[in-house]
Amino acid sequence: MFVYLSFMLISYIGINSKKISNGTILGSSTLFFILTNLGVWLMGYPLTLAGLISCYTLAIPFFVNTIIGDLFLFI
């Protein structure tokens, strides 16, 4: 559900963006990272601040690879 929600929001950003720039690419990657990891936290981690921090901290390597892949695709 969180992945599809992020896809819909990213599509909305892309449709309403006049030009695809590095800012829209980074914003879309960040939106995907935040929403999907929120879903992971809600469904698989303790619902505490420590669980939230742990979830996002462990996801940082995937976020770096996502940004590199997205920027490489549009260069």
N, C-alpha and C positions, 0 to 999 in steps of 0.2 A: 504494500500500500504506500509506503513512504517513497519507494523508488518511483512508482508511477506518479505520485504527487510532484516529486521533484522534476520528472520529465515534463509534466504539464506546465509547471512554472517556468522551466527553462525554455520550452517552446513559446510560451507567452512572451518572454523576454526577447527571444529571437524574432518573433513576428513584429513586435513593436519597436525593435531597434532599427534605426535607419541604416546603420553600418556595423558590421561585425568588427570589433576591435579587441585588443588585448584585455581591455577592461571588462567587456562583456564575457569574454572567455573565462577570465579569472573569477568573475562574479558567478557565472554559471557553475563552475567547478566548486566554488565555495558553497553555493546553495545546495548542490548535490551532496557535498561532504556533510554539511550541517544536518540536513533533513534525514539522510539515510542513517547516519550514526545516531541521531535522536531515536529513530526506530529501533536500532540495535540495542541502545541503552534501555528503552522501554520494554523490550521483549526478552532481553537476555542478561542484563546486569542488575545488581541491586539498585533499587530506586533511591539512592542516596547521592549526596554530592561527591563522595569518594568514587562511587560507581560511575557517575557521569564523567568525572575527570579521567578515570581509568579507561573508559570507553573511547573518549576522544584522543587520549594520549596514545593508545595502542593503534589508532587508525591513522596517525600522522604519516607513517611511511607510505600508505596507500594514497593519501592525499597528494603527497609529493609526486608520486608516479602519475597520478591523474592529471595534475597540472602540466607536467612535462609532456605527457601524451597529447593533451588538448592543444598546447601551444605548438608542438611539433606538427600536428595535423594541419594547422592553419598558417604555417609559415611558408 
